[in-house]
Amino acid sequence: MSIQDIPTADARSREAGSADAQAPNQDGSASEAGTGRTGSAAPSGVSRRVISLGGIGLAAVSVGLAACSSPAPATQPAESPSADDEGTTAPEAPAAAPILALADVPVGGAVAVDIEGAPSIVAQPEAGTVVAFTAICTHQGCKVTPADAKLDCPCHGSQFDAFTGAVLRGPAEAPLTAVAVAVEGDNVVKA
């Protein structure tokens, strides 16, 4: 039997003879007489059997192509850095760019700086220990200025602790945002 010999929904509907009647298809579903429409997603005039046979053929071709293809080549693992014949190792990552020299930050005080383009405060509560905060007041975004161990906001009078960023006097209610810094040699760097 060829595909042309398979009766279509239209042919079965015409054979039913009534435009208003529901005619059962060979698979048991009903179609509107004369329209060729069934409850399936099959295009008009094509039976489910033709679509099913086409799907089986497509699956067989896919399996055949997969069987004929060659396997993917095995990949070699990346070599880990190791010492060369002279005993040296790969160079270390470059050191962070200095923000400022540690000597430029007074012990017990703070200075205004830019860290990666953002206005900031670096303080040295005790020798060799540094902390940093954004220099933006949490009240309305004005730039705070260092005054010994305190940071003053010139806009509305808020005051912050230079070593903790905590609010000492309002109207600001939230502390300054900390910025991670460290001492590297004689410099203060972003951590």
N, C-alpha and C positions, 0 to 999 in steps of 0.2 A: 504494500500500500504506500503511495507517495503522499507528500504533504498536500498536494492538490486534491487527493481523494478523501481527505478528512473533512467531514461536514463542518461547516462553520455555524456559529450561533444564528447568523442571518438566514441560512438555508433551513435550519431547523425551525426557526420562527415562521418562515413562509409556509412550511409544510403544515404547521399547526392550523393555518387558515383563518384564525380570528385575530383581529387587531386588539381586542380587549383582553384576550385570554392569556394566562400565564402558561408557558409551555415548559415542561421539564427538559433539561439538558441531559446528555448521556451521563454526566457526573452527578446528577441528582439535583443540581441547583436550578432555579427557575429564571427564565429570562422574559422580558416583556416582548410579546409577539410583535414582529415587524421591526423592532428596534435593534436587536442584536446586543442589547445591554444586559449584562449579568451582574451579580454581586461581586465579581472579581475585578482586578485591575487590568485584565487582558484587553488589548485594543480591540475595537469593534471588528468583527469578521475573523478573528483568530481564536482558536480554541485553547484551553489551558494545556491540552496535551501537546500542542505544537510548541508552546512556550516552555513546557517542562522538558521536552526532547531537546530543544535548543539549549537550555541551561545545562543539561547533562553533557552535551557535546562541548560546550564551553569549558566545563570543569575538566573533561578529559584532555582537552588541548592544554589547559593550564598545568595539569599534572605532568603531561609529556614534556612541556617546555622546562619545567622545574627539574625534571630528571636529566635533561640534556645539558643543563647549565653546569659550569664547573664550580667547585666549592670556593669560597672566599679564601684568599691567601692568609696564612697564619701571620700574625703580627709579632714582631720582636719586642720584648719588653724594653722600655727606656732604660738606658744605663744610668746608674746613680753616680753622682759626682764622687770621685775618689782621688786619692793622692796619686800624682804622676810619678815617673821614675825618680825624680829628684826629691820626693817626699813633701812637696808643697800641695796645698789643697786649693780648691776653687776660691776666688776672692769673696770676701764677705760683702753683704749689702752695704751701700754707702751710708754713712752716719747721717742722722737727721740734720737739716739745716738749722743753725743756731738762731734763736729768737733774739737773744741778747747775751752779753757776757754776764756771768753770775756777779761779778764785781760791780756791775751797774745797778744792781738791786740792793738797796740798803737793808741791812739786818734790822728787823723790827719795822720795816716800812714796805712801800709798794711803788711801782712805776707803771705808767700807761704805755702800752705797746700795741702793735698790730700783729695778730697771729693769723696767718693765712688770709690777710686782708680784712679781718674782723677786729674792731676795737676791743682791746682786752686789758686786763690788769695782771701783773705778775708781782707777787709778794714773797718776802723771805722772812717767815716768822722767827726762825732761828738759823744760825749759820749753817749753810749747806742744804737747807730744806726750802723748797719752793712750791708755791701753789699759784694757780691762775684762775681767773673768772672773766666772763664777758663783761665789758664795760658799759653795758646797756641796762639802765634802771628798769626794774620790773613793773614800775608804776605806769609810766607812759612813754618809755623808750628813749629818754634823754641819756646822754653820755656822762657817766660818773667820773670823778677825778680823785686821785689819791691825795690823802691828807694824813701822813704818818701811818697809823694802824687802822685808819678808817677810810671809807670811800664816800664822797659826798655827791649828791645829785643837785646840780644848780637850779633845776627847773622848779621843784616843789619841796625841796628840803629833806628828802629821804636820805638816810645814812646807813651804810653797810659795814660790817667787819671785814677788813682787808685780808684776814687770814682764813676766814670760814665762808664768807659771802653772805652771812646771816644778816637779816634786817635788824638794825639797832634803833632806827626811828623811821616812822611812816611819813607819808601816806603809803609807801610801798608795803606790800604784805608778803611777797614771795622773795626768797633769797636769790642772789645772782647765780647764774648757771656756771658750774665748774668747767674748766678746760684742762685736759690732762697734759701736764708738763713734767719734765725731769731734768736733773743735772747730768750733763755728759761732759766730762773733763772740766773745763772752766766756763762752760756755756749752759744756758737754759735752752732746752729743745722741746718740741712737741712730742709727747709720749705716744 
